[in-house]
Amino acid sequence: MRKESAIIRKCSAQLTALGLDNEAVFHKSKLILKIYRDVVWSLSERAEELQRYACEIGGQDLGVGLSFLENFAPDIDQRAFEEKVCCVVQNKMLVDAVNRSLLRLKRYPLRGELYYEILTKQYVYRYNSTEKELLDELNMERSVFYDRKREAIHLFSICLFGYAIPEIMSELPRLNPNQSPT
């Protein structure tokens, strides 16, 4: 088994200090990166679908359609529309968290731009680069590439679970249990 790098040991210590399981967070981060492209595509499709639906309801006026759905639509239409909107908002929050984390990763002082490049070319860009293309572009040996990729995902985990998600959660409006959202 290969020796863990100083960056991975540092990330593990930070995650432990946050009360998080290093391996679980690593695997969750990797899964999030793997679904990112599909989530972005789905988000775009659903947002367009909601916009078309509201425009149809409002006679080609989005504002009128949204107002109608909010105030006058039958409960079934309103509930279905609200569920779709909630799904879009949740997906957008995931995309925002990943984007914030990647930008923070890019600013990391030691190899941050390299880590950013590895993750974006492998998971984020519309057409991911093949392993061979990445190795050629980055002028790296395969073993070094996999070490850097693992470090990048560990650092991304810190950026996501240690910074981005807590920041987004703190930005959400706090609702009083007796207060309804308006």
BELWO-V121120 format. One record per helix or strand of 3 or more residues. SS is the DSSP state (H for helix, E for strand). FROM is the first residue (numbers start at 1). TO is the last residue. If there is no record, write none. Layout:
ss:SS from:FROM to:TO
ss:SS from:FROM to:TO
This chain:
ss:H from:6 to:17
ss:H from:22 to:57
ss:H from:62 to:71
ss:H from:75 to:106
ss:H from:112 to:124
ss:H from:131 to:138
ss:H from:142 to:171
